[in-house]
Amino acid sequence: MSHVSVTSTALPARREGVTGGAARVATGAPSEPTPDADAALVSRRPVDNVAAVPARPLSGWGRHPWIDTRLRPSQDLLNASRDAVLFRGLGRAYGDAALPVQGEAGLVTATPPADRVLAFDPDAGVLRAEAGLSLGGIRQLFLPLGFMSPVRTGTRHVTLGGMVAADVHGKEHHVAGCFGAHVRELLMRTGDGELRRVSRTSHADLFAATLGGMGLTGHVLEVEVELERVPSPWIYSESERFHDLASVVDGLAEASADWPMTVAWIDTSVSGPRAGRGMVMRGRWAAADEAPSTQPLPHRSIAVPFTLPSGLVNGATIRLANAALWYKHGSSIKRGVGHPDPWFWPLDRLEQWNRGYGNRGFTQYQCVMPRSVELFREFLLRFQRGGGCSFVTVLKDCGPASEGLLSFPQAGTSLALDIPISPNVPALVRELNAMVIANGGRVYLAKDAFTTPEEFRAMYPRFDDWCVVRDRYDPQRRLRSAMSRRLFGD
Ligand SMILES: Cc1cc2nc3c(=O)[nH]c(=O)nc-3n(C[C@H](O)[C@H](O)[C@H](O)COP(=O)(O)OP(=O)(O)OC[C@H]3O[C@@H](n4cnc5c(N)ncnc54)[C@H](O)[C@@H]3O)c2cc1C
């Protein structure tokens, strides 16, 4: 692998007990701005004295549940991986995936300080970096060089480790698959304490179990991934409004047949024939001759400065906001070459927007089911009858399932709803999960906080295979999370 130095800060090589790797050029990547509590916390100096790490309540992005956690930010993942029960990235999993078991105040390592670029081969587009490097960091460093992460989530505030652990997908899933499909190798410390190079040819069982394994098969220290070469850093996109759910679902399918990036937004607050009206967005990288000759500078954002009262996001405010979005779009197709940041990450314009849900918080319910207008119409009806309301509701087309034993996407359509927490949420999730299971679908663990062990087993048929691998590399189940306690009972 030839290497290019992305920044000049030299870094001491820190290897231990792992053989067979190419010599690396160590380079320093600047951390991106730290816009929220999680990031602000991890930007502090690393804590080395473990005994001194105090327990404090921590949550996922949905602000539910809160669990006492001893969080230790670290630049030295090699050492920090020895005694942590879990690694945590930028805390963008909505539910309890990046939290320790309730009552145990387990030691969790926050990885964002470990964000160094270790090697980059511009001929092959292969990047090797520490697990704390964020998607925003990759955009900042590599888009000007003509490369981008091959899979982009709806926020740039996710780390490489979090992208592997959730095997994330984006607007391009129907053509590019999950993030794991582009990963070549991981450096991991497994629960048995061993350091391992993990790939499709070395510990292949562990590789498949780690993609989507939510951090429970081992701590990821380094990630080697093939970046996408782009013709320009700008995006050509179109957006079209549709008057009901059927035309949105069909419009999304049509767009996905021709376009590499597609997504739809729907309004779940309208009932009757216009229920599920919405917009379909389709895009591609702009060709060099249609793009501006300048670089798109990273967009500035503003932050919600404090936690708003619970209940502000409710059926009435959601109806108003959704109607405003619908009418603002207008009836004509919008098209043109634009900045990549608002295309990939419209929600990141308002940092810490999760504070808008107050202390009660919210849950994101994301499921995937076969593509069928009738199915999603019935789903929406049940959601509305169950008292559900959702501020942001997104549909995506998914391609075939990936190699990850617990990866979420499978062929069909995915629907994501942001639901404020209220006493009826558990019953609503039971109702929706029953329908998802009956149709061979599943919910996404990176968003989940309410699914039961029985529902989970019915949704993830490869779970038994995954357990065999986990037991092989972590026989004492040293690595655990609030999610693993809730879903697997350990
Ligand atoms: C606004 C928003 C939009 C989103 N859009 C999408 C989307 O389009 N597609 C999608 O797939 N997801 C999406 N997500 C979910 C998000 O991509 C995942 O939850 C991702 O895992 C978060 O990464 P993180 O670095 O914040 O990890 P965290 O939330 O901190 O952790 C998530 C899981 O990864 C594990 N983990 C983190 N780092 C490591 C490591 N180094 N080694 C081992 N395990 C580790 C944790 O233990 C935990 O189980 C979105 C989330 C938000 C808030």
The ligand as a Tripos MOL2 file, in Angstrom:
@<TRIPOS>MOLECULE
LIG
   53    58     1     0     0
SMALL
NO_CHARGES

@<TRIPOS>ATOM
      1 C1        -29.7300   11.7120   13.1970 C.3       1 LIG1
      2 C2        -29.2950   10.2850   13.0170 C.ar      1 LIG1
      3 C3        -29.3450    9.7240   11.7580 C.ar      1 LIG1
      4 C4        -28.9580    8.4040   11.5600 C.ar      1 LIG1
      5 N1        -29.0220    7.8800   10.3070 N.ar      1 LIG1
      6 C5        -28.6770    6.6020   10.0920 C.ar      1 LIG1
      7 C6        -28.7040    6.0580    8.7790 C.ar      1 LIG1
      8 O1        -29.0250    6.7280    7.8030 O.2       1 LIG1
      9 N2        -28.3460    4.7420    8.6250 N.ar      1 LIG1
     10 C7        -27.9410    3.9820    9.6810 C.ar      1 LIG1
     11 O2        -27.6120    2.8100    9.4690 O.2       1 LIG1
     12 N3        -27.8940    4.4770   10.9370 N.ar      1 LIG1
     13 C8        -28.2460    5.7640   11.1600 C.ar      1 LIG1
     14 N4        -28.1770    6.2820   12.4340 N.ar      1 LIG1
     15 C9        -27.7110    5.4130   13.5240 C.3       1 LIG1
     16 C10       -26.1860    5.4540   13.6600 C.3       1 LIG1
     17 O3        -25.5680    5.4170   12.4040 O.3       1 LIG1
     18 C11       -25.6870    4.2320   14.4260 C.3       1 LIG1
     19 O4        -26.3240    4.1390   15.6550 O.3       1 LIG1
     20 C12       -24.1760    4.2420   14.6520 C.3       1 LIG1
     21 O5        -23.8070    3.0250   15.2620 O.3       1 LIG1
     22 C13       -23.7720    5.3850   15.5640 C.3       1 LIG1
     23 O6        -22.3560    5.4790   15.6020 O.3       1 LIG1
     24 P1        -21.6310    6.0390   16.9060 P.3       1 LIG1
     25 O7        -20.2080    6.2110   16.5790 O.co2     1 LIG1
     26 O8        -22.3720    7.2210   17.4300 O.co2     1 LIG1
     27 O9        -21.7970    4.8000   17.8680 O.3       1 LIG1
     28 P2        -22.5310    4.7200   19.3100 P.3       1 LIG1
     29 O10       -23.9240    5.1980   19.1750 O.co2     1 LIG1
     30 O11       -21.6890    5.3730   20.3240 O.co2     1 LIG1
     31 O12       -22.5320    3.1360   19.5100 O.3       1 LIG1
     32 C14       -23.3630    2.3370   18.7060 C.3       1 LIG1
     33 C15       -22.9500    0.8710   18.8500 C.3       1 LIG1
     34 O13       -21.6560    0.7180   18.3000 O.3       1 LIG1
     35 C16       -20.7940    0.1300   19.2550 C.3       1 LIG1
     36 N5        -19.4580    0.6860   19.0130 N.ar      1 LIG1
     37 C17       -19.1180    1.9830   18.8270 C.ar      1 LIG1
     38 N6        -17.7930    2.0840   18.6010 N.ar      1 LIG1
     39 C18       -17.2950    0.8270   18.6580 C.ar      1 LIG1
     40 C19       -15.9860    0.2750   18.5140 C.ar      1 LIG1
     41 N7        -14.9190    1.0330   18.2540 N.pl3     1 LIG1
     42 N8        -15.8380   -1.0560   18.6550 N.ar      1 LIG1
     43 C20       -16.9140   -1.8500   18.9010 C.ar      1 LIG1
     44 N9        -18.1690   -1.3810   19.0410 N.ar      1 LIG1
     45 C21       -18.3540   -0.0560   18.9170 C.ar      1 LIG1
     46 C22       -21.3780    0.5060   20.5990 C.3       1 LIG1
     47 O14       -20.9870   -0.4070   21.6030 O.3       1 LIG1
     48 C23       -22.8600    0.4320   20.2930 C.3       1 LIG1
     49 O15       -23.3140   -0.8860   20.3790 O.3       1 LIG1
     50 C24       -28.5320    7.6070   12.6660 C.ar      1 LIG1
     51 C25       -28.4820    8.1840   13.9400 C.ar      1 LIG1
     52 C26       -28.8510    9.4970   14.1120 C.ar      1 LIG1
     53 C27       -28.8000   10.1140   15.4900 C.3       1 LIG1
@<TRIPOS>BOND
     1     1     2 1
     2     2     3 ar
     3     2    52 ar
     4     3     4 ar
     5     4     5 ar
     6     4    50 ar
     7     5     6 ar
     8     6     7 ar
     9     6    13 1
    10     7     8 2
    11     7     9 ar
    12     9    10 ar
    13    10    11 2
    14    10    12 ar
    15    12    13 ar
    16    13    14 ar
    17    14    15 1
    18    14    50 ar
    19    15    16 1
    20    16    17 1
    21    16    18 1
    22    18    19 1
    23    18    20 1
    24    20    21 1
    25    20    22 1
    26    22    23 1
    27    23    24 1
    28    24    25 2
    29    24    26 1
    30    24    27 1
    31    27    28 1
    32    28    29 2
    33    28    30 1
    34    28    31 1
    35    31    32 1
    36    32    33 1
    37    33    34 1
    38    33    48 1
    39    34    35 1
    40    35    36 1
    41    35    46 1
    42    36    37 ar
    43    36    45 ar
    44    37    38 ar
    45    38    39 ar
    46    39    40 ar
    47    39    45 ar
    48    40    41 1
    49    40    42 ar
    50    42    43 ar
    51    43    44 ar
    52    44    45 ar
    53    46    47 1
    54    46    48 1
    55    48    49 1
    56    50    51 ar
    57    51    52 ar
    58    52    53 1
@<TRIPOS>SUBSTRUCTURE
     1 LIG1         1 GROUP 0 **** ****
